[in-house]
Amino acid sequence: PGWELAEDAIVKTVRFADFREAMAFVNRVAEVAEELNHHPDITIRWNKVTLTQSTHVAGGLTEYDFRLARRINEL
Amino acid sequence: PGWELAEDAIVKTVRFADFREAMAFVNRVAEVAEELNHHPDITIRWNKVTLTQSTHVAGGLTEYDFRLARRINEL
């Protein structure tokens, strides 16, 4: 939940209480990304984190995108 | 060095060997940002980190922007 299909990416924005909590989330995302060797673009705007998983390289969503999205949903 | 003046922001992009090193830099930036209570937008694209310090809220660059930029240059 929370993922939206953009033109050539899936995007999820999560809002936290403050920057510190946003960074804690980003570090959890980073661990999962390293584990799956599949790295979304991550943007941090104070308490808001936007994850963008581009799909244009593979020509569409792949199993890896879904796996990453699922793991991030569990964080 | 490395900061560029955009339309209403100063922007710096730094490239690292890999995602892990990029994240280590982001965590150092986060510490400085918390310390100065002045948080740039941070975008991580695998090994590339872009810091965007918006200036439109204050109507231009302030002392805080320069202080943050200087501290980040030292990281």
N, CA and C atoms of all chains as a GROMACS GRO file, in nm:
protein
  450
    1PRO      N    1   0.084  -0.120   0.000
    1PRO     CA    2   0.000   0.000   0.000
    1PRO      C    3   0.087   0.125   0.000
    2GLY      N    4   0.036   0.230  -0.060
    2GLY     CA    5   0.110   0.356  -0.059
    2GLY      C    6   0.192   0.377  -0.184
    3TRP      N    7   0.206   0.272  -0.266
    3TRP     CA    8   0.282   0.287  -0.389
    3TRP      C    9   0.190   0.337  -0.500
    4GLU      N   10   0.239   0.431  -0.577
    4GLU     CA   11   0.161   0.478  -0.691
    4GLU      C   12   0.239   0.455  -0.818
    5LEU      N   13   0.166   0.423  -0.922
    5LEU     CA   14   0.230   0.401  -1.051
    5LEU      C   15   0.242   0.535  -1.122
    6ALA      N   16   0.363   0.582  -1.142
    6ALA     CA   17   0.385   0.704  -1.219
    6ALA      C   18   0.415   0.665  -1.363
    7GLU      N   19   0.458   0.760  -1.441
    7GLU     CA   20   0.475   0.732  -1.583
    7GLU      C   21   0.571   0.615  -1.608
    8ASP      N   22   0.688   0.622  -1.547
    8ASP     CA   23   0.784   0.512  -1.566
    8ASP      C   24   0.848   0.474  -1.434
    9ALA      N   25   0.768   0.478  -1.328
    9ALA     CA   26   0.821   0.445  -1.196
    9ALA      C   27   0.707   0.412  -1.101
   10ILE      N   28   0.740   0.340  -0.994
   10ILE     CA   29   0.645   0.332  -0.883
   10ILE      C   30   0.701   0.419  -0.771
   11VAL      N   31   0.612   0.491  -0.708
   11VAL     CA   32   0.651   0.596  -0.614
   11VAL      C   33   0.575   0.578  -0.483
   12LYS      N   34   0.645   0.595  -0.372
   12LYS     CA   35   0.578   0.593  -0.242
   12LYS      C   36   0.634   0.705  -0.156
   13THR      N   37   0.546   0.784  -0.097
   13THR     CA   38   0.589   0.889  -0.005
   13THR      C   39   0.537   0.857   0.134
   14VAL      N   40   0.626   0.863   0.231
   14VAL     CA   41   0.590   0.835   0.370
   14VAL      C   42   0.627   0.955   0.454
   15ARG      N   43   0.537   0.994   0.543
   15ARG     CA   44   0.559   1.111   0.627
   15ARG      C   45   0.585   1.065   0.771
   16PHE      N   46   0.680   1.128   0.836
   16PHE     CA   47   0.716   1.092   0.974
   16PHE      C   48   0.699   1.211   1.067
   17ALA      N   49   0.722   1.186   1.195
   17ALA     CA   50   0.707   1.294   1.294
   17ALA      C   51   0.811   1.403   1.272
   18ASP      N   52   0.932   1.362   1.235
   18ASP     CA   53   1.039   1.460   1.217
   18ASP      C   54   1.150   1.402   1.129
   19PHE      N   55   1.252   1.482   1.109
   19PHE     CA   56   1.364   1.442   1.023
   19PHE      C   57   1.435   1.318   1.076
   20ARG      N   58   1.453   1.312   1.207
   20ARG     CA   59   1.524   1.199   1.267
   20ARG      C   60   1.452   1.067   1.236
   21GLU      N   61   1.321   1.067   1.248
   21GLU     CA   62   1.246   0.944   1.219
   21GLU      C   63   1.249   0.911   1.069
   22ALA      N   64   1.246   1.017   0.988
   22ALA     CA   65   1.256   0.996   0.844
   22ALA      C   66   1.389   0.929   0.810
   23MET      N   67   1.498   0.977   0.871
   23MET     CA   68   1.631   0.920   0.846
   23MET      C   69   1.638   0.774   0.894
   24ALA      N   70   1.574   0.744   1.006
   24ALA     CA   71   1.574   0.606   1.056
   24ALA      C   72   1.507   0.514   0.952
   25PHE      N   73   1.397   0.560   0.895
   25PHE     CA   74   1.329   0.484   0.790
   25PHE      C   75   1.420   0.466   0.670
   26VAL      N   76   1.486   0.574   0.628
   26VAL     CA   77   1.575   0.568   0.512
   26VAL      C   78   1.686   0.464   0.535
   27ASN      N   79   1.736   0.458   0.656
   27ASN     CA   80   1.842   0.360   0.683
   27ASN      C   81   1.788   0.217   0.679
   28ARG      N   82   1.663   0.199   0.719
   28ARG     CA   83   1.604   0.064   0.707
   28ARG      C   84   1.582   0.029   0.560
   29VAL      N   85   1.535   0.127   0.483
   29VAL     CA   86   1.518   0.105   0.338
   29VAL      C   87   1.654   0.070   0.275
   30ALA      N   88   1.757   0.142   0.317
   30ALA     CA   89   1.891   0.119   0.260
   30ALA      C   90   1.939  -0.023   0.285
   31GLU      N   91   1.910  -0.077   0.403
   31GLU     CA   92   1.950  -0.215   0.434
   31GLU      C   93   1.880  -0.313   0.342
   32VAL      N   94   1.750  -0.294   0.324
   32VAL     CA   95   1.674  -0.382   0.236
   32VAL      C   96   1.724  -0.369   0.092
   33ALA      N   97   1.751  -0.246   0.050
   33ALA     CA   98   1.797  -0.222  -0.088
   33ALA      C   99   1.930  -0.293  -0.112
   34GLU      N  100   2.020  -0.288  -0.013
   34GLU     CA  101   2.148  -0.355  -0.028
   34GLU      C  102   2.129  -0.506  -0.033
   35GLU      N  103   2.041  -0.554   0.054
   35GLU     CA  104   2.015  -0.697   0.060
   35GLU      C  105   1.962  -0.750  -0.073
   36LEU      N  106   1.869  -0.675  -0.132
   36LEU     CA  107   1.808  -0.718  -0.259
   36LEU      C  108   1.889  -0.670  -0.380
   37ASN      N  109   1.991  -0.589  -0.355
   37ASN     CA  110   2.071  -0.527  -0.462
   37ASN      C  111   1.980  -0.457  -0.563
   38HIS      N  112   1.887  -0.382  -0.511
   38HIS     CA  113   1.786  -0.313  -0.593
   38HIS      C  114   1.755  -0.184  -0.519
   39HIS      N  115   1.800  -0.072  -0.575
   39HIS     CA  116   1.802   0.054  -0.499
   39HIS      C  117   1.706   0.157  -0.557
   40PRO      N  118   1.602   0.190  -0.481
   40PRO     CA  119   1.514   0.297  -0.527
   40PRO      C  120   1.586   0.431  -0.511
   41ASP      N  121   1.546   0.530  -0.590
   41ASP     CA  122   1.586   0.667  -0.559
   41ASP      C  123   1.515   0.709  -0.431
   42ILE      N  124   1.586   0.777  -0.346
   42ILE     CA  125   1.532   0.817  -0.215
   42ILE      C  126   1.545   0.968  -0.201
   43THR      N  127   1.434   1.034  -0.175
   43THR     CA  128   1.440   1.178  -0.149
   43THR      C  129   1.386   1.206  -0.010
   44ILE      N  130   1.463   1.282   0.066
   44ILE     CA  131   1.425   1.318   0.203
   44ILE      C  132   1.399   1.468   0.208
   45ARG      N  133   1.275   1.505   0.242
   45ARG     CA  134   1.241   1.646   0.261
   45ARG      C  135   1.194   1.662   0.404
   46TRP      N  136   1.285   1.689   0.491
   46TRP     CA  137   1.265   1.695   0.634
   46TRP      C  138   1.194   1.570   0.686
   47ASN      N  139   1.061   1.571   0.704
   47ASN     CA  140   0.994   1.454   0.761
   47ASN      C  141   0.928   1.366   0.655
   48LYS      N  142   0.955   1.395   0.528
   48LYS     CA  143   0.892   1.320   0.420
   48LYS      C  144   0.996   1.247   0.339
   49VAL      N  145   0.971   1.119   0.315
   49VAL     CA  146   1.062   1.038   0.235
   49VAL      C  147   0.987   0.989   0.113
   50THR      N  148   1.044   1.014  -0.005
   50THR     CA  149   0.983   0.964  -0.128
   50THR      C  150   1.076   0.860  -0.190
   51LEU      N  151   1.021   0.744  -0.216
   51LEU     CA  152   1.096   0.635  -0.280
   51LEU      C  153   1.046   0.623  -0.423
   52THR      N  154   1.138   0.624  -0.517
   52THR     CA  155   1.101   0.614  -0.658
   52THR      C  156   1.176   0.496  -0.718
   53GLN      N  157   1.100   0.399  -0.761
   53GLN     CA  158   1.160   0.282  -0.823
   53GLN      C  159   1.136   0.293  -0.972
   54SER      N  160   1.239   0.332  -1.042
   54SER     CA  161   1.226   0.352  -1.185
   54SER      C  162   1.207   0.218  -1.255
   55THR      N  163   1.128   0.218  -1.358
   55THR     CA  164   1.098   0.093  -1.427
   55THR      C  165   1.143   0.097  -1.572
   56HIS      N  166   1.198   0.210  -1.614
   56HIS     CA  167   1.224   0.221  -1.758
   56HIS      C  168   1.346   0.141  -1.804
   57VAL      N  169   1.437   0.111  -1.711
   57VAL     CA  170   1.557   0.035  -1.750
   57VAL      C  171   1.517  -0.104  -1.799
   58ALA      N  172   1.430  -0.168  -1.720
   58ALA     CA  173   1.388  -0.304  -1.756
   58ALA      C  174   1.270  -0.304  -1.852
   59GLY      N  175   1.221  -0.185  -1.885
   59GLY     CA  176   1.106  -0.178  -1.976
   59GLY      C  177   0.974  -0.209  -1.908
   60GLY      N  178   0.971  -0.195  -1.776
   60GLY     CA  179   0.846  -0.222  -1.704
   60GLY      C  180   0.876  -0.273  -1.565
   61LEU      N  181   0.774  -0.296  -1.487
   61LEU     CA  182   0.794  -0.347  -1.352
   61LEU      C  183   0.842  -0.491  -1.356
   62THR      N  184   0.940  -0.520  -1.270
   62THR     CA  185   0.991  -0.657  -1.264
   62THR      C  186   0.961  -0.715  -1.127
   63GLU      N  187   0.992  -0.842  -1.116
   63GLU     CA  188   0.974  -0.912  -0.989
   63GLU      C  189   1.052  -0.840  -0.878
   64TYR      N  190   1.169  -0.783  -0.913
   64TYR     CA  191   1.252  -0.716  -0.814
   64TYR      C  192   1.183  -0.593  -0.757
   65ASP      N  193   1.112  -0.521  -0.844
   65ASP     CA  194   1.040  -0.402  -0.799
   65ASP      C  195   0.935  -0.440  -0.696
   66PHE      N  196   0.861  -0.545  -0.725
   66PHE     CA  197   0.756  -0.588  -0.634
   66PHE      C  198   0.814  -0.640  -0.503
   67ARG      N  199   0.925  -0.713  -0.515
   67ARG     CA  200   0.989  -0.767  -0.395
   67ARG      C  201   1.035  -0.652  -0.304
   68LEU      N  202   1.099  -0.553  -0.367
   68LEU     CA  203   1.147  -0.438  -0.290
   68LEU      C  204   1.028  -0.363  -0.227
   69ALA      N  205   0.925  -0.341  -0.306
   69ALA     CA  206   0.807  -0.268  -0.256
   69ALA      C  207   0.745  -0.341  -0.136
   70ARG      N  208   0.737  -0.472  -0.148
   70ARG     CA  209   0.677  -0.552  -0.040
   70ARG      C  210   0.761  -0.542   0.087
   71ARG      N  211   0.891  -0.554   0.070
   71ARG     CA  212   0.981  -0.547   0.187
   71ARG      C  213   0.974  -0.409   0.252
   72ILE      N  214   0.966  -0.306   0.171
   72ILE     CA  215   0.960  -0.170   0.225
   72ILE      C  216   0.827  -0.148   0.297
   73ASN      N  217   0.721  -0.207   0.246
   73ASN     CA  218   0.591  -0.195   0.313
   73ASN      C  219   0.595  -0.254   0.454
   74GLU      N  220   0.684  -0.351   0.473
   74GLU     CA  221   0.692  -0.419   0.604
   74GLU      C  222   0.777  -0.342   0.704
   75LEU      N  223   0.846  -0.237   0.660
   75LEU     CA  224   0.937  -0.164   0.751
   75LEU      C  225   0.858  -0.082   0.853
   76PRO      N  226   3.299   2.443  -0.212
   76PRO     CA  227   3.308   2.404  -0.352
   76PRO      C  228   3.202   2.298  -0.385
   77GLY      N  229   3.159   2.300  -0.508
   77GLY     CA  230   3.062   2.198  -0.551
   77GLY      C  231   2.918   2.244  -0.542
   78TRP      N  232   2.895   2.358  -0.477
   78TRP     CA  233   2.759   2.411  -0.468
   78TRP      C  234   2.731   2.496  -0.590
   79GLU      N  235   2.612   2.476  -0.645
   79GLU     CA  236   2.571   2.560  -0.757
   79GLU      C  237   2.444   2.635  -0.722
   80LEU      N  238   2.436   2.755  -0.770
   80LEU     CA  239   2.318   2.836  -0.744
   80LEU      C  240   2.214   2.806  -0.850
   81ALA      N  241   2.104   2.746  -0.810
   81ALA     CA  242   1.993   2.722  -0.903
   81ALA      C  243   1.894   2.837  -0.888
   82GLU      N  244   1.777   2.820  -0.948
   82GLU     CA  245   1.683   2.932  -0.951
   82GLU      C  246   1.650   2.983  -0.811
   83ASP      N  247   1.609   2.890  -0.724
   83ASP     CA  248   1.577   2.934  -0.588
   83ASP      C  249   1.635   2.837  -0.485
   84ALA      N  250   1.756   2.789  -0.516
   84ALA     CA  251   1.819   2.694  -0.425
   84ALA      C  252   1.969   2.688  -0.453
   85ILE      N  253   2.045   2.640  -0.354
   85ILE     CA  254   2.182   2.600  -0.384
   85ILE      C  255   2.186   2.449  -0.382
   86VAL      N  256   2.259   2.394  -0.477
   86VAL     CA  257   2.254   2.250  -0.503
   86VAL      C  258   2.396   2.195  -0.509
   87LYS      N  259   2.416   2.080  -0.447
   87LYS     CA  260   2.545   2.013  -0.458
   87LYS      C  261   2.522   1.864  -0.481
   88THR      N  262   2.590   1.809  -0.581
   88THR     CA  263   2.582   1.665  -0.605
   88THR      C  264   2.718   1.604  -0.583
   89VAL      N  265   2.721   1.497  -0.505
   89VAL     CA  266   2.846   1.428  -0.475
   89VAL      C  267   2.832   1.282  -0.517
   90ARG      N  268   2.936   1.231  -0.581
   90ARG     CA  269   2.933   1.093  -0.630
   90ARG      C  270   3.027   1.007  -0.546
   91PHE      N  271   2.984   0.887  -0.513
   91PHE     CA  272   3.064   0.797  -0.430
   91PHE      C  273   3.090   0.666  -0.504
   92ALA      N  274   3.167   0.580  -0.439
   92ALA     CA  275   3.201   0.453  -0.503
   92ALA      C  276   3.077   0.365  -0.518
   93ASP      N  277   2.989   0.369  -0.419
   93ASP     CA  278   2.871   0.285  -0.425
   93ASP      C  279   2.762   0.340  -0.332
   94PHE      N  280   2.652   0.269  -0.325
   94PHE     CA  281   2.537   0.311  -0.246
   94PHE      C  282   2.573   0.318  -0.098
   95ARG      N  283   2.650   0.223  -0.051
   95ARG     CA  284   2.684   0.219   0.091
   95ARG      C  285   2.760   0.345   0.133
   96GLU      N  286   2.855   0.387   0.049
   96GLU     CA  287   2.930   0.509   0.081
   96GLU      C  288   2.842   0.633   0.070
   97ALA      N  289   2.752   0.631  -0.026
   97ALA     CA  290   2.659   0.743  -0.040
   97ALA      C  291   2.574   0.756   0.087
   98MET      N  292   2.526   0.643   0.139
   98MET     CA  293   2.443   0.645   0.260
   98MET      C  294   2.524   0.693   0.381
   99ALA      N  295   2.651   0.655   0.387
   99ALA     CA  296   2.735   0.700   0.498
   99ALA      C  297   2.746   0.853   0.495
  100PHE      N  298   2.763   0.908   0.377
  100PHE     CA  299   2.768   1.055   0.362
  100PHE      C  300   2.636   1.117   0.406
  101VAL      N  301   2.526   1.058   0.361
  101VAL     CA  302   2.393   1.111   0.395
  101VAL      C  303   2.375   1.114   0.547
  102ASN      N  304   2.423   1.011   0.614
  102ASN     CA  305   2.409   1.009   0.759
  102ASN      C  306   2.495   1.116   0.826
  103ARG      N  307   2.609   1.147   0.768
  103ARG     CA  308   2.691   1.256   0.822
  103ARG      C  309   2.622   1.391   0.797
  104VAL      N  310   2.567   1.406   0.677
  104VAL     CA  311   2.492   1.528   0.647
  104VAL      C  312   2.374   1.543   0.745
  105ALA      N  313   2.308   1.432   0.772
  105ALA     CA  314   2.191   1.435   0.862
  105ALA      C  315   2.230   1.484   1.001
  106GLU      N  316   2.345   1.442   1.048
  106GLU     CA  317   2.391   1.485   1.181
  106GLU      C  318   2.414   1.636   1.184
  107VAL      N  319   2.481   1.686   1.081
  107VAL     CA  320   2.506   1.830   1.072
  107VAL      C  321   2.374   1.906   1.061
  108ALA      N  322   2.282   1.854   0.981
  108ALA     CA  323   2.153   1.920   0.961
  108ALA      C  324   2.077   1.930   1.093
  109GLU      N  325   2.080   1.822   1.170
  109GLU     CA  326   2.011   1.823   1.299
  109GLU      C  327   2.078   1.923   1.394
  110GLU      N  328   2.211   1.922   1.391
  110GLU     CA  329   2.286   2.011   1.478
  110GLU      C  330   2.254   2.157   1.449
  111LEU      N  331   2.246   2.191   1.320
  111LEU     CA  332   2.219   2.330   1.280
  111LEU      C  333   2.069   2.358   1.270
  112ASN      N  334   1.989   2.254   1.285
  112ASN     CA  335   1.844   2.264   1.266
  112ASN      C  336   1.811   2.332   1.132
  113HIS      N  337   1.878   2.282   1.030
  113HIS     CA  338   1.866   2.339   0.895
  113HIS      C  339   1.886   2.223   0.799
  114HIS      N  340   1.776   2.180   0.736
  114HIS     CA  341   1.778   2.052   0.666
  114HIS      C  342   1.765   2.069   0.515
  115PRO      N  343   1.869   2.036   0.442
  115PRO     CA  344   1.856   2.039   0.296
  115PRO      C  345   1.770   1.922   0.250
  116ASP      N  346   1.707   1.934   0.135
  116ASP     CA  347   1.648   1.816   0.071
  116ASP      C  348   1.764   1.727   0.026
  117ILE      N  349   1.746   1.598   0.044
  117ILE     CA  350   1.853   1.503   0.012
  117ILE      C  351   1.797   1.400  -0.084
  118THR      N  352   1.862   1.383  -0.198
  118THR     CA  353   1.821   1.277  -0.291
  118THR      C  354   1.937   1.182  -0.313
  119ILE      N  355   1.907   1.054  -0.299
  119ILE     CA  356   2.008   0.949  -0.316
  119ILE      C  357   1.973   0.868  -0.440
  120ARG      N  358   2.063   0.868  -0.538
  120ARG     CA  359   2.043   0.784  -0.657
  120ARG      C  360   2.162   0.690  -0.664
  121TRP      N  361   2.149   0.578  -0.603
  121TRP     CA  362   2.253   0.478  -0.584
  121TRP      C  363   2.381   0.542  -0.529
  122ASN      N  364   2.479   0.577  -0.613
  122ASN     CA  365   2.605   0.632  -0.560
  122ASN      C  366   2.610   0.784  -0.565
  123LYS      N  367   2.499   0.847  -0.601
  123LYS     CA  368   2.499   0.994  -0.614
  123LYS      C  369   2.405   1.056  -0.512
  124VAL      N  370   2.455   1.156  -0.443
  124VAL     CA  371   2.373   1.227  -0.344
  124VAL      C  372   2.361   1.372  -0.388
  125THR      N  373   2.237   1.420  -0.398
  125THR     CA  374   2.215   1.560  -0.431
  125THR      C  375   2.152   1.631  -0.312
  126LEU      N  376   2.215   1.739  -0.271
  126LEU     CA  377   2.166   1.820  -0.160
  126LEU      C  378   2.110   1.949  -0.218
  127THR      N  379   1.987   1.981  -0.182
  127THR     CA  380   1.922   2.102  -0.232
  127THR      C  381   1.878   2.186  -0.114
  128GLN      N  382   1.938   2.303  -0.104
  128GLN     CA  383   1.901   2.393   0.004
  128GLN      C  384   1.817   2.504  -0.056
  129SER      N  385   1.687   2.490  -0.033
  129SER     CA  386   1.595   2.587  -0.090
  129SER      C  387   1.613   2.722  -0.023
  130THR      N  388   1.599   2.826  -0.102
  130THR     CA  389   1.621   2.960  -0.048
  130THR      C  390   1.496   3.047  -0.057
  131HIS      N  391   1.389   2.991  -0.114
  131HIS     CA  392   1.274   3.078  -0.139
  131HIS      C  393   1.195   3.112  -0.013
  132VAL      N  394   1.205   3.026   0.090
  132VAL     CA  395   1.129   3.055   0.213
  132VAL      C  396   1.176   3.187   0.275
  133ALA      N  397   1.308   3.200   0.284
  133ALA     CA  398   1.364   3.320   0.347
  133ALA      C  399   1.381   3.433   0.245
  134GLY      N  400   1.346   3.407   0.120
  134GLY     CA  401   1.358   3.511   0.017
  134GLY      C  402   1.501   3.531  -0.029
  135GLY      N  403   1.584   3.430  -0.010
  135GLY     CA  404   1.723   3.441  -0.056
  135GLY      C  405   1.812   3.360   0.037
  136LEU      N  406   1.939   3.355   0.004
  136LEU     CA  407   2.033   3.280   0.087
  136LEU      C  408   2.053   3.349   0.221
  137THR      N  409   2.055   3.268   0.326
  137THR     CA  410   2.078   3.324   0.458
  137THR      C  411   2.210   3.272   0.515
  138GLU      N  412   2.245   3.327   0.628
  138GLU     CA  413   2.366   3.282   0.697
  138GLU      C  414   2.359   3.132   0.724
  139TYR      N  415   2.237   3.079   0.752
  139TYR     CA  416   2.223   2.937   0.783
  139TYR      C  417   2.258   2.851   0.662
  140ASP      N  418   2.221   2.898   0.543
  140ASP     CA  419   2.254   2.823   0.422
  140ASP      C  420   2.404   2.811   0.405
  141PHE      N  421   2.473   2.921   0.425
  141PHE     CA  422   2.618   2.920   0.410
  141PHE      C  423   2.685   2.835   0.517
  142ARG      N  424   2.631   2.845   0.639
  142ARG     CA  425   2.688   2.766   0.748
  142ARG      C  426   2.673   2.618   0.718
  143LEU      N  427   2.553   2.579   0.673
  143LEU     CA  428   2.529   2.438   0.640
  143LEU      C  429   2.620   2.394   0.525
  144ALA      N  430   2.629   2.476   0.422
  144ALA     CA  431   2.712   2.442   0.305
  144ALA      C  432   2.857   2.422   0.346
  145ARG      N  433   2.904   2.510   0.432
  145ARG     CA  434   3.044   2.503   0.476
  145ARG      C  435   3.069   2.375   0.554
  146ARG      N  436   2.976   2.342   0.645
  146ARG     CA  437   2.991   2.222   0.726
  146ARG      C  438   2.987   2.096   0.638
  147ILE      N  439   2.899   2.097   0.540
  147ILE     CA  440   2.888   1.980   0.451
  147ILE      C  441   3.014   1.967   0.366
  148ASN      N  442   3.072   2.078   0.327
  148ASN     CA  443   3.197   2.072   0.251
  148ASN      C  444   3.310   2.006   0.330
  149GLU      N  445   3.299   2.014   0.461
  149GLU     CA  446   3.405   1.958   0.547
  149GLU      C  447   3.386   1.808   0.572
  150LEU      N  448   3.272   1.753   0.532
  150LEU     CA  449   3.245   1.611   0.560
  150LEU      C  450   3.333   1.519   0.477
   0.00000   0.00000   0.00000
